[in-house]
Amino acid sequence: MMDWVPVVFVTFKLLALGIAMFFAIKWHYDQGEKGETQAMLRTCGKMAAVFMLAVIGAGLVAFTFSRMLGLDLSFP
């Protein structure tokens, strides 16, 4: 009964991320055509740093929440 849920969620996630990446790349490409290479590189660096902090933060929250629920997260 619930076998379709992961398929729908993964499909939605891939579709949403694909669209977001397309527009992000298009925006950066358009910015680069304007000759503002330094600003584009600075913005890309900031975005990469924010993304890494968000990934690390989400991982820490998930790990902490999993430990609070009593899940065994140790390696075999």
Gaussian input, Z-matrix of N, CA and C with variables (Angstrom, degrees):
# hf/3-21g

backbone

0 1
 N
 C     1     B1
 C     2     B2     1     A1
 N     3     B3     2     A2     1     D1
 C     4     B4     3     A3     2     D2
 C     5     B5     4     A4     3     D3
 N     6     B6     5     A5     4     D4
 C     7     B7     6     A6     5     D5
 C     8     B8     7     A7     6     D6
 N     9     B9     8     A8     7     D7
 C    10    B10     9     A9     8     D8
 C    11    B11    10    A10     9     D9
 N    12    B12    11    A11    10    D10
 C    13    B13    12    A12    11    D11
 C    14    B14    13    A13    12    D12
 N    15    B15    14    A14    13    D13
 C    16    B16    15    A15    14    D14
 C    17    B17    16    A16    15    D15
 N    18    B18    17    A17    16    D16
 C    19    B19    18    A18    17    D17
 C    20    B20    19    A19    18    D18
 N    21    B21    20    A20    19    D19
 C    22    B22    21    A21    20    D20
 C    23    B23    22    A22    21    D21
 N    24    B24    23    A23    22    D22
 C    25    B25    24    A24    23    D23
 C    26    B26    25    A25    24    D24
 N    27    B27    26    A26    25    D25
 C    28    B28    27    A27    26    D26
 C    29    B29    28    A28    27    D27
 N    30    B30    29    A29    28    D28
 C    31    B31    30    A30    29    D29
 C    32    B32    31    A31    30    D30
 N    33    B33    32    A32    31    D31
 C    34    B34    33    A33    32    D32
 C    35    B35    34    A34    33    D33
 N    36    B36    35    A35    34    D34
 C    37    B37    36    A36    35    D35
 C    38    B38    37    A37    36    D36
 N    39    B39    38    A38    37    D37
 C    40    B40    39    A39    38    D38
 C    41    B41    40    A40    39    D39
 N    42    B42    41    A41    40    D40
 C    43    B43    42    A42    41    D41
 C    44    B44    43    A43    42    D42
 N    45    B45    44    A44    43    D43
 C    46    B46    45    A45    44    D44
 C    47    B47    46    A46    45    D45
 N    48    B48    47    A47    46    D46
 C    49    B49    48    A48    47    D47
 C    50    B50    49    A49    48    D48
 N    51    B51    50    A50    49    D49
 C    52    B52    51    A51    50    D50
 C    53    B53    52    A52    51    D51
 N    54    B54    53    A53    52    D52
 C    55    B55    54    A54    53    D53
 C    56    B56    55    A55    54    D54
 N    57    B57    56    A56    55    D55
 C    58    B58    57    A57    56    D56
 C    59    B59    58    A58    57    D57
 N    60    B60    59    A59    58    D58
 C    61    B61    60    A60    59    D59
 C    62    B62    61    A61    60    D60
 N    63    B63    62    A62    61    D61
 C    64    B64    63    A63    62    D62
 C    65    B65    64    A64    63    D63
 N    66    B66    65    A65    64    D64
 C    67    B67    66    A66    65    D65
 C    68    B68    67    A67    66    D66
 N    69    B69    68    A68    67    D67
 C    70    B70    69    A69    68    D68
 C    71    B71    70    A70    69    D69
 N    72    B72    71    A71    70    D70
 C    73    B73    72    A72    71    D71
 C    74    B74    73    A73    72    D72
 N    75    B75    74    A74    73    D73
 C    76    B76    75    A75    74    D74
 C    77    B77    76    A76    75    D75
 N    78    B78    77    A77    76    D76
 C    79    B79    78    A78    77    D77
 C    80    B80    79    A79    78    D78
 N    81    B81    80    A80    79    D79
 C    82    B82    81    A81    80    D80
 C    83    B83    82    A82    81    D81
 N    84    B84    83    A83    82    D82
 C    85    B85    84    A84    83    D83
 C    86    B86    85    A85    84    D84
 N    87    B87    86    A86    85    D85
 C    88    B88    87    A87    86    D86
 C    89    B89    88    A88    87    D87
 N    90    B90    89    A89    88    D88
 C    91    B91    90    A90    89    D89
 C    92    B92    91    A91    90    D90
 N    93    B93    92    A92    91    D91
 C    94    B94    93    A93    92    D92
 C    95    B95    94    A94    93    D93
 N    96    B96    95    A95    94    D94
 C    97    B97    96    A96    95    D95
 C    98    B98    97    A97    96    D96
 N    99    B99    98    A98    97    D97
 C   100   B100    99    A99    98    D98
 C   101   B101   100   A100    99    D99
 N   102   B102   101   A101   100   D100
 C   103   B103   102   A102   101   D101
 C   104   B104   103   A103   102   D102
 N   105   B105   104   A104   103   D103
 C   106   B106   105   A105   104   D104
 C   107   B107   106   A106   105   D105
 N   108   B108   107   A107   106   D106
 C   109   B109   108   A108   107   D107
 C   110   B110   109   A109   108   D108
 N   111   B111   110   A110   109   D109
 C   112   B112   111   A111   110   D110
 C   113   B113   112   A112   111   D111
 N   114   B114   113   A113   112   D112
 C   115   B115   114   A114   113   D113
 C   116   B116   115   A115   114   D114
 N   117   B117   116   A116   115   D115
 C   118   B118   117   A117   116   D116
 C   119   B119   118   A118   117   D117
 N   120   B120   119   A119   118   D118
 C   121   B121   120   A120   119   D119
 C   122   B122   121   A121   120   D120
 N   123   B123   122   A122   121   D121
 C   124   B124   123   A123   122   D122
 C   125   B125   124   A124   123   D123
 N   126   B126   125   A125   124   D124
 C   127   B127   126   A126   125   D125
 C   128   B128   127   A127   126   D126
 N   129   B129   128   A128   127   D127
 C   130   B130   129   A129   128   D128
 C   131   B131   130   A130   129   D129
 N   132   B132   131   A131   130   D130
 C   133   B133   132   A132   131   D131
 C   134   B134   133   A133   132   D132
 N   135   B135   134   A134   133   D133
 C   136   B136   135   A135   134   D134
 C   137   B137   136   A136   135   D135
 N   138   B138   137   A137   136   D136
 C   139   B139   138   A138   137   D137
 C   140   B140   139   A139   138   D138
 N   141   B141   140   A140   139   D139
 C   142   B142   141   A141   140   D140
 C   143   B143   142   A142   141   D141
 N   144   B144   143   A143   142   D142
 C   145   B145   144   A144   143   D143
 C   146   B146   145   A145   144   D144
 N   147   B147   146   A146   145   D145
 C   148   B148   147   A147   146   D146
 C   149   B149   148   A148   147   D147
 N   150   B150   149   A149   148   D148
 C   151   B151   150   A150   149   D149
 C   152   B152   151   A151   150   D150
 N   153   B153   152   A152   151   D151
 C   154   B154   153   A153   152   D152
 C   155   B155   154   A154   153   D153
 N   156   B156   155   A155   154   D154
 C   157   B157   156   A156   155   D155
 C   158   B158   157   A157   156   D156
 N   159   B159   158   A158   157   D157
 C   160   B160   159   A159   158   D158
 C   161   B161   160   A160   159   D159
 N   162   B162   161   A161   160   D160
 C   163   B163   162   A162   161   D161
 C   164   B164   163   A163   162   D162
 N   165   B165   164   A164   163   D163
 C   166   B166   165   A165   164   D164
 C   167   B167   166   A166   165   D165
 N   168   B168   167   A167   166   D166
 C   169   B169   168   A168   167   D167
 C   170   B170   169   A169   168   D168
 N   171   B171   170   A170   169   D169
 C   172   B172   171   A171   170   D170
 C   173   B173   172   A172   171   D171
 N   174   B174   173   A173   172   D172
 C   175   B175   174   A174   173   D173
 C   176   B176   175   A175   174   D174
 N   177   B177   176   A176   175   D175
 C   178   B178   177   A177   176   D176
 C   179   B179   178   A178   177   D177
 N   180   B180   179   A179   178   D178
 C   181   B181   180   A180   179   D179
 C   182   B182   181   A181   180   D180
 N   183   B183   182   A182   181   D181
 C   184   B184   183   A183   182   D182
 C   185   B185   184   A184   183   D183
 N   186   B186   185   A185   184   D184
 C   187   B187   186   A186   185   D185
 C   188   B188   187   A187   186   D186
 N   189   B189   188   A188   187   D187
 C   190   B190   189   A189   188   D188
 C   191   B191   190   A190   189   D189
 N   192   B192   191   A191   190   D190
 C   193   B193   192   A192   191   D191
 C   194   B194   193   A193   192   D192
 N   195   B195   194   A194   193   D193
 C   196   B196   195   A195   194   D194
 C   197   B197   196   A196   195   D195
 N   198   B198   197   A197   196   D196
 C   199   B199   198   A198   197   D197
 C   200   B200   199   A199   198   D198
 N   201   B201   200   A200   199   D199
 C   202   B202   201   A201   200   D200
 C   203   B203   202   A202   201   D201
 N   204   B204   203   A203   202   D202
 C   205   B205   204   A204   203   D203
 C   206   B206   205   A205   204   D204
 N   207   B207   206   A206   205   D205
 C   208   B208   207   A207   206   D206
 C   209   B209   208   A208   207   D207
 N   210   B210   209   A209   208   D208
 C   211   B211   210   A210   209   D209
 C   212   B212   211   A211   210   D210
 N   213   B213   212   A212   211   D211
 C   214   B214   213   A213   212   D212
 C   215   B215   214   A214   213   D213
 N   216   B216   215   A215   214   D214
 C   217   B217   216   A216   215   D215
 C   218   B218   217   A217   216   D216
 N   219   B219   218   A218   217   D217
 C   220   B220   219   A219   218   D218
 C   221   B221   220   A220   219   D219
 N   222   B222   221   A221   220   D220
 C   223   B223   222   A222   221   D221
 C   224   B224   223   A223   222   D222
 N   225   B225   224   A224   223   D223
 C   226   B226   225   A225   224   D224
 C   227   B227   226   A226   225   D225

   B1=1.4525
   B2=1.5308
   B3=1.3225
   B4=1.4595
   B5=1.5301
   B6=1.3248
   B7=1.4591
   B8=1.5244
   B9=1.3027
   B10=1.4538
   B11=1.5289
   B12=1.3345
   B13=1.4651
   B14=1.5324
   B15=1.3494
   B16=1.4692
   B17=1.5286
   B18=1.3286
   B19=1.4591
   B20=1.5265
   B21=1.3234
   B22=1.4641
   B23=1.5277
   B24=1.3305
   B25=1.4635
   B26=1.5235
   B27=1.3177
   B28=1.4678
   B29=1.5263
   B30=1.3268
   B31=1.4608
   B32=1.5268
   B33=1.3221
   B34=1.4610
   B35=1.5291
   B36=1.3099
   B37=1.4578
   B38=1.5260
   B39=1.3270
   B40=1.4589
   B41=1.5232
   B42=1.3179
   B43=1.4518
   B44=1.5313
   B45=1.3274
   B46=1.4683
   B47=1.5306
   B48=1.3227
   B49=1.4595
   B50=1.5215
   B51=1.3232
   B52=1.4560
   B53=1.5201
   B54=1.3297
   B55=1.4581
   B56=1.5297
   B57=1.3231
   B58=1.4669
   B59=1.5301
   B60=1.3305
   B61=1.4628
   B62=1.5274
   B63=1.3253
   B64=1.4715
   B65=1.5199
   B66=1.3363
   B67=1.4587
   B68=1.5265
   B69=1.3275
   B70=1.4640
   B71=1.5228
   B72=1.3278
   B73=1.4609
   B74=1.5194
   B75=1.3245
   B76=1.4700
   B77=1.5287
   B78=1.3267
   B79=1.4597
   B80=1.5261
   B81=1.3442
   B82=1.4571
   B83=1.5286
   B84=1.3110
   B85=1.4622
   B86=1.5233
   B87=1.3196
   B88=1.4643
   B89=1.5266
   B90=1.3153
   B91=1.4620
   B92=1.5256
   B93=1.3291
   B94=1.4570
   B95=1.5138
   B96=1.3226
   B97=1.4633
   B98=1.5216
   B99=1.3023
   B100=1.4573
   B101=1.5256
   B102=1.3145
   B103=1.4534
   B104=1.5180
   B105=1.2985
   B106=1.4611
   B107=1.5288
   B108=1.3082
   B109=1.4573
   B110=1.5215
   B111=1.3255
   B112=1.4647
   B113=1.5290
   B114=1.3181
   B115=1.4642
   B116=1.5155
   B117=1.3292
   B118=1.4521
   B119=1.5316
   B120=1.3229
   B121=1.4627
   B122=1.5295
   B123=1.3096
   B124=1.4530
   B125=1.5276
   B126=1.3251
   B127=1.4567
   B128=1.5218
   B129=1.3207
   B130=1.4718
   B131=1.5213
   B132=1.3115
   B133=1.4572
   B134=1.5215
   B135=1.3271
   B136=1.4579
   B137=1.5207
   B138=1.3347
   B139=1.4598
   B140=1.5246
   B141=1.3127
   B142=1.4616
   B143=1.5254
   B144=1.3275
   B145=1.4621
   B146=1.5224
   B147=1.3151
   B148=1.4680
   B149=1.5195
   B150=1.3368
   B151=1.4641
   B152=1.5278
   B153=1.3254
   B154=1.4728
   B155=1.5253
   B156=1.3195
   B157=1.4650
   B158=1.5284
   B159=1.3298
   B160=1.4623
   B161=1.5211
   B162=1.3306
   B163=1.4593
   B164=1.5223
   B165=1.3101
   B166=1.4686
   B167=1.5283
   B168=1.3317
   B169=1.4665
   B170=1.5168
   B171=1.3354
   B172=1.4681
   B173=1.5245
   B174=1.3227
   B175=1.4641
   B176=1.5247
   B177=1.3278
   B178=1.4644
   B179=1.5277
   B180=1.3259
   B181=1.4662
   B182=1.5164
   B183=1.3313
   B184=1.4625
   B185=1.5241
   B186=1.3359
   B187=1.4634
   B188=1.5308
   B189=1.3259
   B190=1.4611
   B191=1.5221
   B192=1.3331
   B193=1.4591
   B194=1.5273
   B195=1.3353
   B196=1.4599
   B197=1.5199
   B198=1.3182
   B199=1.4730
   B200=1.5217
   B201=1.3485
   B202=1.4650
   B203=1.5192
   B204=1.3194
   B205=1.4611
   B206=1.5316
   B207=1.3090
   B208=1.4595
   B209=1.5195
   B210=1.3135
   B211=1.4530
   B212=1.5230
   B213=1.3297
   B214=1.4556
   B215=1.5249
   B216=1.3224
   B217=1.4546
   B218=1.5091
   B219=1.3235
   B220=1.4472
   B221=1.5288
   B222=1.3321
   B223=1.4546
   B224=1.5240
   B225=1.3239
   B226=1.4935
   B227=1.4952
   A1=110.73
   A2=117.28
   A3=120.75
   A4=111.93
   A5=118.14
   A6=120.57
   A7=112.49
   A8=118.91
   A9=122.04
   A10=112.47
   A11=117.61
   A12=120.19
   A13=112.08
   A14=119.93
   A15=118.03
   A16=112.97
   A17=116.66
   A18=119.67
   A19=110.04
   A20=116.88
   A21=120.67
   A22=110.30
   A23=117.72
   A24=120.12
   A25=111.80
   A26=117.95
   A27=120.62
   A28=109.90
   A29=116.57
   A30=119.77
   A31=110.86
   A32=116.96
   A33=120.77
   A34=110.95
   A35=116.44
   A36=120.28
   A37=110.91
   A38=116.95
   A39=120.04
   A40=111.23
   A41=117.13
   A42=120.95
   A43=110.97
   A44=116.84
   A45=120.61
   A46=110.91
   A47=117.50
   A48=119.98
   A49=111.17
   A50=117.22
   A51=120.58
   A52=111.78
   A53=116.59
   A54=120.68
   A55=110.33
   A56=116.31
   A57=119.95
   A58=110.99
   A59=117.15
   A60=119.20
   A61=111.29
   A62=116.99
   A63=119.63
   A64=110.72
   A65=116.74
   A66=119.12
   A67=112.03
   A68=118.03
   A69=120.11
   A70=110.73
   A71=116.69
   A72=120.16
   A73=110.27
   A74=116.78
   A75=120.90
   A76=110.70
   A77=116.98
   A78=120.39
   A79=110.26
   A80=116.20
   A81=118.78
   A82=111.25
   A83=116.42
   A84=119.36
   A85=110.25
   A86=116.90
   A87=120.39
   A88=111.36
   A89=116.79
   A90=119.89
   A91=110.54
   A92=116.77
   A93=120.97
   A94=112.31
   A95=117.42
   A96=120.38
   A97=111.97
   A98=117.20
   A99=120.60
   A100=112.03
   A101=117.72
   A102=120.80
   A103=113.28
   A104=117.61
   A105=121.34
   A106=109.42
   A107=116.23
   A108=121.21
   A109=111.73
   A110=116.74
   A111=120.09
   A112=111.13
   A113=116.60
   A114=120.03
   A115=110.49
   A116=117.29
   A117=120.83
   A118=110.50
   A119=117.14
   A120=120.07
   A121=111.29
   A122=116.90
   A123=120.60
   A124=110.55
   A125=116.94
   A126=121.18
   A127=111.05
   A128=117.39
   A129=120.80
   A130=110.95
   A131=116.52
   A132=120.23
   A133=112.20
   A134=116.15
   A135=120.01
   A136=111.34
   A137=116.00
   A138=119.66
   A139=110.98
   A140=117.67
   A141=121.45
   A142=110.60
   A143=116.67
   A144=120.32
   A145=111.30
   A146=117.08
   A147=120.55
   A148=110.43
   A149=116.90
   A150=120.29
   A151=111.06
   A152=116.78
   A153=119.68
   A154=111.02
   A155=117.48
   A156=120.08
   A157=110.90
   A158=117.25
   A159=120.68
   A160=110.96
   A161=117.65
   A162=121.10
   A163=110.45
   A164=116.50
   A165=120.19
   A166=110.01
   A167=117.16
   A168=120.42
   A169=112.19
   A170=117.39
   A171=120.44
   A172=110.43
   A173=116.81
   A174=120.14
   A175=112.01
   A176=116.30
   A177=119.61
   A178=112.08
   A179=116.63
   A180=119.84
   A181=110.34
   A182=117.56
   A183=120.90
   A184=110.78
   A185=117.02
   A186=120.64
   A187=110.56
   A188=116.94
   A189=120.89
   A190=111.19
   A191=116.75
   A192=120.76
   A193=110.80
   A194=117.11
   A195=120.65
   A196=111.13
   A197=116.12
   A198=119.49
   A199=110.73
   A200=116.91
   A201=120.01
   A202=110.49
   A203=117.72
   A204=121.58
   A205=111.88
   A206=116.33
   A207=120.19
   A208=114.89
   A209=117.82
   A210=120.75
   A211=110.45
   A212=116.40
   A213=121.34
   A214=108.47
   A215=117.02
   A216=121.27
   A217=112.75
   A218=117.82
   A219=120.72
   A220=110.02
   A221=115.61
   A222=120.53
   A223=109.28
   A224=118.04
   A225=120.32
   A226=112.67
   D1=-42.93
   D2=-176.08
   D3=-97.66
   D4=14.61
   D5=-178.36
   D6=-69.79
   D7=-22.01
   D8=-177.07
   D9=-83.55
   D10=-17.60
   D11=-175.52
   D12=-61.88
   D13=-49.83
   D14=178.54
   D15=-61.63
   D16=-35.36
   D17=179.90
   D18=-63.64
   D19=-44.63
   D20=-179.38
   D21=-66.61
   D22=-44.92
   D23=-178.05
   D24=-66.53
   D25=-42.09
   D26=179.80
   D27=-66.77
   D28=-40.69
   D29=177.90
   D30=-62.35
   D31=-45.17
   D32=178.36
   D33=-62.22
   D34=-42.98
   D35=-178.94
   D36=-63.54
   D37=-45.63
   D38=179.32
   D39=-64.24
   D40=-39.64
   D41=178.58
   D42=-65.01
   D43=-46.51
   D44=-179.10
   D45=-64.75
   D46=-44.25
   D47=179.86
   D48=-67.62
   D49=-36.93
   D50=178.30
   D51=-63.27
   D52=-44.18
   D53=178.73
   D54=-65.37
   D55=-43.27
   D56=179.87
   D57=-63.43
   D58=-41.75
   D59=179.06
   D60=-66.37
   D61=-38.77
   D62=178.19
   D63=-58.76
   D64=-49.60
   D65=-177.92
   D66=-70.04
   D67=-32.45
   D68=176.92
   D69=-66.07
   D70=-44.37
   D71=179.29
   D72=-66.14
   D73=-41.96
   D74=178.66
   D75=-61.36
   D76=-43.31
   D77=-179.56
   D78=-63.40
   D79=-44.72
   D80=-179.49
   D81=-66.39
   D82=-37.62
   D83=177.59
   D84=-63.76
   D85=-43.79
   D86=178.78
   D87=-63.71
   D88=-37.37
   D89=178.08
   D90=-66.56
   D91=-37.55
   D92=-179.88
   D93=-67.83
   D94=-31.16
   D95=179.06
   D96=-68.62
   D97=-21.97
   D98=-179.30
   D99=-76.47
   D100=-8.22
   D101=179.46
   D102=90.31
   D103=9.69
   D104=-179.63
   D105=-96.92
   D106=61.22
   D107=-175.11
   D108=-64.82
   D109=-42.60
   D110=-179.06
   D111=-63.16
   D112=-43.86
   D113=179.69
   D114=-65.68
   D115=-38.00
   D116=179.57
   D117=-65.29
   D118=-44.49
   D119=179.17
   D120=-64.84
   D121=-39.15
   D122=178.56
   D123=-64.87
   D124=-43.01
   D125=178.32
   D126=-65.07
   D127=-41.75
   D128=178.19
   D129=-62.31
   D130=-40.60
   D131=177.97
   D132=-63.95
   D133=-42.83
   D134=177.91
   D135=-64.13
   D136=-42.30
   D137=-179.91
   D138=-65.07
   D139=-39.77
   D140=178.37
   D141=-64.19
   D142=-41.03
   D143=179.20
   D144=-66.07
   D145=-43.78
   D146=178.60
   D147=-64.30
   D148=-40.45
   D149=178.61
   D150=-62.43
   D151=-44.58
   D152=-179.97
   D153=-64.40
   D154=-40.64
   D155=177.11
   D156=-63.77
   D157=-39.10
   D158=178.65
   D159=-65.95
   D160=-40.80
   D161=179.18
   D162=-65.81
   D163=-44.35
   D164=179.22
   D165=-64.99
   D166=-43.06
   D167=178.68
   D168=-62.80
   D169=-43.63
   D170=178.87
   D171=-64.29
   D172=-38.87
   D173=177.88
   D174=-64.32
   D175=-42.89
   D176=178.62
   D177=-65.73
   D178=-40.64
   D179=177.44
   D180=-63.68
   D181=-44.23
   D182=179.53
   D183=-63.99
   D184=-42.26
   D185=-180.00
   D186=-64.65
   D187=-45.13
   D188=179.93
   D189=-63.91
   D190=-44.43
   D191=179.63
   D192=-64.30
   D193=-38.39
   D194=178.47
   D195=-65.64
   D196=-39.69
   D197=178.68
   D198=-66.89
   D199=-37.16
   D200=179.21
   D201=-65.75
   D202=-30.63
   D203=179.08
   D204=-80.89
   D205=-5.87
   D206=176.61
   D207=87.80
   D208=18.44
   D209=178.86
   D210=-76.88
   D211=140.95
   D212=179.28
   D213=-86.91
   D214=109.70
   D215=-177.09
   D216=-107.64
   D217=18.42
   D218=-179.32
   D219=-80.10
   D220=149.59
   D221=177.58
   D222=-75.04
   D223=149.92
   D224=-179.03
   D225=-67.25

